Amino acid sequence: MPLSIVYRNIKIDVGYRMDMVVEGCIVIENKAIEAVQPVHKAQIITYLKVSRYQLGFLINWNVPLIKDGIHRLINKNMNKS
């Protein structure tokens, strides 16, 4: 799902590409990697901040039990006024 961004008053139509957005409010980022690294969590946190969505899931499909591959992330900036 393309995500446009504005940088110094210049609009970039496809600044980021999110894997999925569910019901227009939840970002899903799919991975099939050996282990989730901090950079992967930073990626989805960036998507949440730019899109202004509050909830995201990072799902690593390369695990024996899928429940062990699901990471829930929240855009903490949404709670600030």
C-alpha positions as CSV (number, residue, x, y, z in Angstrom):
1,M,0.0,0.0,0.0
2,P,1.7,3.2,-1.1
3,L,2.1,6.0,1.5
4,S,2.8,9.5,0.4
5,I,4.9,11.9,2.5
6,V,5.6,15.6,2.5
7,Y,9.1,16.8,3.0
8,R,10.0,20.5,3.0
9,N,6.7,21.3,1.2
10,I,7.5,18.7,-1.5
11,K,5.0,15.8,-1.8
12,I,6.4,12.4,-2.6
13,D,3.6,10.2,-3.8
14,V,5.2,6.9,-2.9
15,G,7.5,7.7,0.0
16,Y,6.9,4.3,1.7
17,R,5.1,1.0,0.8
18,M,3.2,-0.6,3.7
19,D,2.5,-4.3,3.2
20,M,-1.2,-4.1,4.4
21,V,-3.7,-1.8,6.0
22,V,-6.7,-3.4,7.6
23,E,-10.0,-1.5,7.9
24,G,-8.1,1.8,7.3
25,C,-6.6,1.8,10.8
26,I,-4.2,-1.2,11.4
27,V,-0.8,-1.5,9.7
28,I,0.5,-5.0,9.0
29,E,4.1,-5.6,8.0
30,N,5.0,-9.1,6.9
31,K,8.4,-10.6,7.2
32,A,9.9,-14.1,6.7
33,I,13.3,-13.6,8.5
34,E,15.4,-15.5,10.9
35,A,14.9,-13.1,13.8
36,V,13.1,-9.7,14.2
37,Q,15.7,-6.9,14.6
38,P,15.2,-3.4,16.0
39,V,15.3,-2.0,12.5
40,H,12.2,-4.0,11.6
41,K,10.3,-2.5,14.5
42,A,11.6,0.9,13.6
43,Q,10.2,0.5,10.1
44,I,6.7,-0.2,11.2
45,I,6.9,2.6,13.9
46,T,7.8,5.0,11.0
47,Y,4.8,3.8,9.0
48,L,2.6,4.4,12.0
49,K,3.9,7.9,12.6
50,V,3.7,9.0,8.9
51,S,0.3,7.4,8.3
52,R,-1.1,8.6,11.6
53,Y,-2.5,5.1,12.4
54,Q,-2.3,4.0,16.0
55,L,-1.9,0.2,15.8
56,G,0.5,-2.0,13.8
57,F,1.5,-5.6,13.8
58,L,4.9,-6.9,12.7
59,I,4.4,-10.6,11.7
60,N,7.4,-12.9,11.1
61,W,6.2,-15.9,9.2
62,N,9.5,-17.8,9.7
63,V,8.7,-19.3,13.1
64,P,7.4,-22.7,14.2
65,L,4.4,-21.2,16.0
66,I,2.9,-18.0,14.4
67,K,2.0,-16.6,17.9
68,D,5.7,-16.3,18.5
69,G,6.1,-14.2,15.3
70,I,3.5,-11.6,16.1
71,H,4.7,-8.2,17.5
72,R,2.1,-5.5,18.4
73,L,3.3,-1.9,18.1
74,I,1.5,1.3,19.1
75,N,2.0,4.8,17.8
76,K,2.6,6.5,21.1
77,N,2.5,10.0,19.4
78,M,-1.2,9.6,18.8
79,N,-2.0,9.9,22.5
80,K,-0.3,13.3,22.9
81,S,-2.3,16.5,22.4
